[in-house]
Amino acid sequence: MSRHGGRQTEQRKAEHIDICLNRDVAGQGISTGLEAYRFRHSALPEIDFAEIRLNSSFLGKQLEAPLMISSMTGGTKEAADINRRIAEAAESRGWAMGLGSVRAAIEHPELAATFRVRDVAPSIPVLANLGAVQLNYGYGVDHCRRAVELSGADGLVLHLNSMQELFQPEGNTNFKGLLKKIEQVCRELKVPVGVKEVGWGIRGDLAQALSEAGVSFIDVAGAGGTSWSQVERYRSRDPIRSEAAAAFAGWGLPTAACIREVRSRLPEAVLIGSGGLANGVDAAKALALGADIAAFGRSVLASAVQSAESLNRLFERIEFELKAVLFGTGAATVRELKESSPLESVYA
């Protein structure tokens, strides 16, 4: 790759951050589906709020809460600062963390430092990240291994972003035969390999196929939050793609529906619920619907850019909100919350 290519990659990442912070990139005419559920209040919870515990585990590591920051960014100086702030906050609170696509660092080693957070996050689960479609564009198991090694990650997530690639000016759109290649990566890599969407959701039948291919965990990343077709719309200089993106602002599968469908198909799977989560109540709903981990993306980006203090305050608030749901439903642990089936449809 040329140095010019490295500058293009860095520019694209910088544009993504700027657009996500300053433009309306939420899906239009579609929601997460979480608002269709409410918790049944317990007027006499019979528990001490001070004794509520959120402890969980992921990839063999203990978490203080079943919470995660989804893969977002890397490859620029600003992204490096964001990643380190997130990593420090996640380490202090005991959350898991996903890194943005490490492809930039594989192709341009001078960017590798923007993905290195182990010095500030030595104990939490950290996930490296690559686009699955790159397996059709010259990438293989060695590149996946390199992504894990250069970031010091505990596992690898391969993201599925077909619609983003379609609307992206530099997009790669050959997704043919990827399942077999994902299976090969799962078989040969010595760390857990997961798959996530980027905001349009994963159906139950695909989740089952991925599980049968050897995928260790699935992040549904449903619709209702960031729409990456809208993000790429603001970057596109192609009037056809730019205008067409508006027609896809409501595309995707709602987060709540994805969690329920995947869990019903795969009762034992490790499932991450993400896509438009904004607070601890959303996280609690994702967990009660069947997710093992609730993950946040763009909703934490502004705080991560602002300051470490702002980010830590946000993490603390989300945890308090999650604990408050447990208290309000009479659950002392997340496991009790999930087992008590405290959700009901607002349309019932």
C-alpha positions in Angstrom: 0.0 0.0 0.0 1.2 3.5 -0.8 1.6 6.3 1.6 -1.1 8.0 -0.3 -3.4 5.1 0.4 -2.5 5.5 4.1 -3.6 9.1 4.0 -6.9 8.1 2.2 -7.6 5.6 5.0 -6.9 8.2 7.7 -9.1 10.7 5.9 -12.0 8.3 5.7 -11.7 7.4 9.4 -11.6 11.1 10.3 -14.7 11.8 8.2 -16.6 9.0 9.8 -15.9 10.5 13.3 -16.9 13.9 12.2 -20.1 12.8 10.5 -21.2 10.6 13.4 -20.7 13.5 15.8 -22.2 16.3 13.7 -24.7 14.9 11.3 -28.1 13.2 11.7 -27.1 9.6 10.9 -29.8 7.8 12.9 -32.0 5.4 11.0 -35.3 7.1 9.8 -38.7 5.4 10.1 -37.2 2.5 12.1 -36.5 2.0 15.8 -34.6 -0.5 17.9 -37.9 -2.1 19.0 -36.9 -1.8 22.6 -39.5 0.9 23.2 -42.1 -1.8 22.6 -41.3 -3.4 25.9 -41.6 -2.2 29.5 -40.5 -3.7 32.8 -43.1 -4.9 35.3 -42.5 -2.9 38.4 -42.1 -4.6 41.7 -43.4 -2.3 44.5 -41.7 -4.5 47.2 -38.4 -5.7 45.7 -37.2 -7.4 48.9 -33.6 -6.6 48.1 -31.0 -4.1 49.3 -29.9 -1.8 46.4 -26.4 -1.8 47.9 -26.1 -5.5 47.4 -27.1 -5.6 43.7 -24.3 -7.0 41.6 -23.8 -6.8 37.8 -20.8 -9.2 37.6 -20.5 -11.2 34.4 -17.9 -12.8 32.2 -16.9 -12.7 28.5 -14.1 -14.6 26.6 -13.0 -16.2 29.9 -12.5 -12.9 31.6 -14.5 -11.4 34.5 -16.5 -8.2 34.0 -17.9 -5.9 36.6 -21.0 -5.4 34.4 -22.3 -7.2 31.3 -21.5 -4.1 29.2 -19.3 -3.3 26.3 -18.2 -0.5 24.0 -18.7 -1.7 20.4 -16.1 -1.4 17.7 -16.0 2.2 16.6 -12.8 3.7 15.4 -9.0 3.8 14.9 -6.4 4.9 12.3 -6.1 8.6 13.2 -4.6 10.6 16.0 -8.1 11.6 17.2 -9.2 8.0 17.0 -6.2 7.0 19.1 -7.2 9.4 21.8 -10.8 8.2 21.7 -9.7 4.5 21.9 -7.4 5.2 24.9 -10.1 7.1 26.8 -12.6 4.3 26.2 -10.1 1.7 27.2 -9.2 3.5 30.4 -12.9 4.0 31.3 -13.7 0.4 30.4 -10.8 -0.9 32.5 -11.8 1.2 35.5 -15.4 0.0 35.3 -14.8 -3.6 34.2 -16.5 -3.4 30.8 -15.4 -5.1 27.5 -14.2 -3.2 24.5 -14.1 -3.6 20.8 -11.7 -1.8 18.6 -12.4 -0.3 15.2 -11.3 -2.1 12.0 -7.6 -2.9 12.3 -7.3 -3.1 8.6 -5.8 0.4 8.6 -2.9 -0.8 10.8 -2.3 -4.0 8.8 -1.9 -2.0 5.6 -0.2 1.0 7.2 1.9 -0.1 10.2 2.5 3.5 11.2 -1.2 3.6 12.3 -0.9 0.5 14.6 -0.4 2.6 17.7 -3.9 4.0 17.3 -5.3 0.5 18.2 -2.9 -0.3 21.1 -4.7 0.0 24.4 -3.3 -2.9 26.5 -1.1 -0.6 28.6 -4.2 1.2 29.9 -6.6 -1.8 29.7 -4.6 -4.9 30.8 -7.4 -7.0 32.3 -10.6 -6.5 30.3 -11.7 -8.4 27.2 -10.5 -6.5 24.1 -11.6 -7.4 20.6 -9.8 -6.8 17.3 -11.9 -6.1 14.3 -11.8 -6.6 10.5 -14.4 -6.4 7.8 -15.4 -9.9 6.8 -15.5 -8.8 3.1 -11.8 -8.4 3.1 -11.5 -12.2 3.0 -12.6 -11.8 -0.6 -10.0 -9.1 -1.3 -6.7 -10.7 -0.5 -7.0 -11.2 3.3 -6.7 -14.6 5.0 -6.0 -16.2 8.3 -2.6 -14.6 8.6 -4.1 -11.1 8.3 -6.7 -12.0 11.0 -3.9 -13.3 13.2 -1.9 -10.1 12.6 -5.0 -8.0 13.6 -5.1 -9.8 17.0 -1.4 -9.7 17.6 -0.8 -6.0 16.9 -3.7 -5.0 19.1 -3.1 -7.5 21.9 -6.7 -8.6 21.6 -8.4 -11.5 23.3 -10.5 -12.3 20.2 -11.4 -11.2 16.7 -14.7 -9.9 15.4 -15.5 -10.0 11.7 -18.0 -7.3 10.8 -20.6 -7.6 8.2 -21.3 -4.3 6.5 -22.6 -5.1 3.0 -24.9 -2.0 2.8 -22.2 0.3 4.0 -19.8 -1.0 1.4 -22.4 -0.6 -1.2 -22.8 3.1 -0.5 -19.2 3.8 0.4 -17.1 5.5 -2.3 -14.3 3.0 -1.8 -16.6 0.1 -1.0 -15.9 -3.6 -1.6 -19.1 -5.4 -2.6 -18.2 -9.0 -3.4 -19.7 -10.9 -0.4 -19.9 -14.2 -2.3 -18.7 -17.3 -0.5 -17.8 -15.5 2.7 -19.3 -18.1 5.1 -16.8 -20.7 4.1 -13.9 -18.3 4.6 -15.3 -17.3 8.0 -15.4 -20.9 8.9 -11.7 -21.3 7.9 -10.8 -18.3 10.1 -12.7 -19.8 13.1 -11.0 -23.2 12.6 -7.4 -21.9 12.3 -7.3 -18.9 14.6 -6.4 -19.7 18.2 -8.6 -17.1 19.7 -12.4 -16.8 19.7 -13.9 -15.4 16.5 -17.2 -13.5 16.5 -19.3 -11.8 13.9 -21.2 -8.6 14.2 -23.3 -6.4 11.9 -22.8 -2.6 11.9 -26.4 -1.5 12.3 -28.8 -3.5 10.1 -29.1 -6.6 12.3 -28.5 -10.4 12.0 -31.4 -12.8 11.5 -31.8 -16.1 13.3 -31.1 -18.3 10.3 -27.9 -16.5 9.6 -26.9 -16.6 13.2 -27.4 -20.4 13.2 -25.3 -20.8 10.0 -22.5 -18.7 11.6 -22.7 -20.8 14.8 -22.4 -24.0 12.8 -19.4 -22.5 11.0 -17.6 -22.2 14.4 -18.3 -18.6 15.3 -17.9 -18.1 19.1 -20.1 -15.1 19.6 -22.6 -13.0 17.7 -23.3 -9.3 18.0 -26.7 -8.6 16.3 -26.0 -4.9 16.0 -29.6 -4.2 14.9 -31.3 -1.2 13.3 -32.5 1.8 15.2 -29.2 3.5 15.9 -26.6 4.6 13.4 -27.4 4.0 9.8 -24.1 3.7 7.9 -25.8 4.2 4.6 -26.5 7.7 5.9 -23.0 8.2 7.1 -21.6 7.2 3.7 -24.3 9.4 2.0 -22.5 12.5 3.5 -19.2 11.2 2.1 -20.3 10.2 -1.4 -19.6 12.3 -4.4 -21.7 9.9 -6.5 -25.1 11.6 -6.9 -26.8 8.2 -7.6 -25.5 6.6 -4.5 -26.0 9.7 -2.4 -29.6 10.2 -3.5 -30.4 6.5 -3.2 -29.1 6.3 0.4 -32.1 8.3 1.5 -34.3 5.4 0.4 -32.5 3.1 2.8 -32.6 5.3 5.9 -35.2 2.9 7.3 -33.5 -0.4 6.3 -32.7 -3.2 8.7 -33.9 -5.4 11.4 -34.8 -3.9 14.8 -32.4 -4.7 17.6 -35.0 -6.2 19.9 -36.3 -8.5 17.2 -32.8 -9.7 16.3 -32.0 -10.5 19.9 -35.2 -12.5 20.4 -34.9 -14.4 17.1 -31.2 -15.3 17.5 -31.7 -16.4 21.1 -34.7 -18.6 20.2 -32.6 -20.3 17.5 -29.4 -20.6 19.6 -30.3 -21.0 23.3 -26.6 -21.6 24.3 -24.9 -19.0 22.1 -22.9 -16.1 23.4 -25.0 -13.2 22.3 -24.2 -9.5 22.2 -27.1 -7.1 21.9 -26.3 -3.7 20.3 -27.8 -1.2 17.9 -29.1 2.0 19.2 -28.7 1.4 22.9 -28.7 4.8 24.7 -28.9 4.1 28.4 -28.9 1.5 31.1 -32.6 0.8 30.7 -32.0 -0.1 27.0 -29.2 -2.3 28.2 -31.4 -4.0 30.7 -34.0 -4.7 28.0 -31.4 -6.2 25.7 -30.3 -8.5 28.5 -33.8 -9.5 29.5 -34.6 -10.3 25.8 -31.7 -12.7 25.7 -28.4 -10.9 25.2 -25.4 -11.9 27.4 -23.7 -8.6 26.9 -25.2 -5.2 26.0 -23.1 -3.0 23.8 -23.0 0.8 23.1 -21.6 2.6 20.1 -22.3 6.1 18.8 -24.2 7.0 22.0 -20.8 7.2 23.9 -18.8 8.8 21.1 -19.4 12.4 22.1 -18.4 11.8 25.7 -15.3 9.9 24.5 -14.3 12.9 22.4 -15.0 15.5 25.1 -13.0 14.2 28.1 -12.2 11.2 30.3 -14.3 12.7 33.0 -17.3 12.9 30.8 -16.9 9.3 29.6 -16.5 8.0 33.1 -19.6 9.9 34.2 -21.6 8.3 31.4 -20.4 4.8 32.2 -21.3 5.4 35.9 -24.7 6.6 34.9 -25.4 3.6 32.6 -24.4 1.2 35.4 -26.7 3.0 37.9 -29.6 2.9 35.4 -29.0 -0.9 34.9 -28.9 -1.4 38.7 -32.0 0.7 39.1 -33.9 -1.7 36.7 -32.8 -4.7 38.7 -34.0 -2.9 41.9 -37.3 -1.9 40.3 -38.0 -5.5 39.2 -36.8 -7.2 42.4 -33.7 -8.8 40.8 -30.5 -8.9 42.8 -28.4 -10.1 39.8 -28.4 -10.0 36.1 -29.1 -13.7 36.0 -32.2 -13.1 38.2 -33.3 -10.4 35.8 -33.1 -12.7 32.8 -34.7 -15.6 34.5 -37.6 -13.6 35.9 -38.9 -12.6 32.5 -39.8 -9.1 33.7 -40.6 -7.6 30.3 -44.1 -7.1 28.8 -45.2 -5.7 25.5 -46.6 -2.1 25.7 -49.1 -3.2 23.2 -50.5 -6.1 25.2 
